[in-house]
Amino acid sequence: MGSMALPPFGWLEVVSRWQFAPVVTAGTAVLAVLYLWGVIRVRRRHPARPWPVLRTVAFFLGLLVIVLATQSGIGTYEDTLFWDHMIQHLMLIMIAPPLLIIGQPITLLMHASRNPLHTWVKRVLRSRVVMVLTWPAFGVAAYAATIVGTHLTNFMNLVMSNSAVQDGEHVLYLVVGYLYFLPLIGQEPIRWKVSYPLRMFLLFIAMPVDAFTGVVLGSASSDPFAPMEPRSWGPSPLDDVHTGGAVMWIGGAAIMFVLLLVTFFEWTRETRPSGGMGWLEEARRANLAAMVSEGAAPGTAEVSHETANVDDGDGHLAAYNAYLARLNGSAGADARVSDADRNS
């Protein structure tokens, strides 16, 4: 569709200007059917423990994001507005992959399949190729190289002039986004188990990559890319590139910040084998136990920080009330001493 026939971009055009992409439609339909097959299979095999609904919803939202990015008005205007092109990129590399990962399709496949498929999936997950591809350092490097290489080189001109390369770019974003986020926010049975502090660090260091790319585009003195399809409305080509840079910088940082917050809250809810408590809960209990033990009367048994159960019902409530009573007694004694000093 030529852009001269397209009206000015707006929300109405996003929902009304659809283009048909057979490969995307077929691919998402196949993935949706296979996922539903797995959900039904798990429900039949384990009726008491069906596949979680939230995972299913997340996976289908990820498929929906792919469809919206490529076939809705966002995809229709990708050759006309550079900043719309950048929105599409963020959807494909930073929004769709995390949603698909939360859906845990690999785990679903292992639960729903039987031999020989089950054994084959396990063998693939343990292979050296998958181990390298899911290595967190590889994911970070691939993400940085993809963001910079597809936006700050002549590759963008090739994308603008070749529809096959453009389709390949879409696949590249999905694959790289999936490999980058998989060990950081996923719970799939892969080789790498990344600690929460390292997860947050690896998510954080991607933000300067988006910012650098956005700043370079936003400060360009001339349009660095081949002309997009002509139009008689909207910003100038240079202003369009500057807006696209702002979308990459601000939009990328906002999405990554949300993922950082989600990871942090998951960290606070992390359960530990030693007691099934998150680190915030452990800190609260340790602090309360220490407070009670520090105020213990002479000759009483000291409360151990490791063994004290600060939520042990009436017994601990009595100990805590005794602690408060000792504090009040100490305050009263100090007051009597102060009165005696003034009287003397």
Secondary structure as UniProt FT lines:
FT   HELIX           3..5
FT   HELIX           11..16
FT   HELIX           22..45
FT   TURN            47..48
FT   HELIX           53..71
FT   HELIX           73..76
FT   TURN            77..80
FT   HELIX           82..90
FT   HELIX           91..95
FT   HELIX           96..102
FT   HELIX           105..112
FT   TURN            115..116
FT   HELIX           117..125
FT   HELIX           128..133
FT   HELIX           136..151
FT   HELIX           155..161
FT   HELIX           163..185
FT   HELIX           196..204
FT   TURN            205..206
FT   HELIX           207..218
FT   HELIX           237..246
FT   HELIX           247..251
FT   HELIX           252..268
FT   TURN            273..275
FT   HELIX           279..294
FT   TURN            298..299
FT   TURN            305..307
FT   TURN            310..311
FT   HELIX           313..343
//
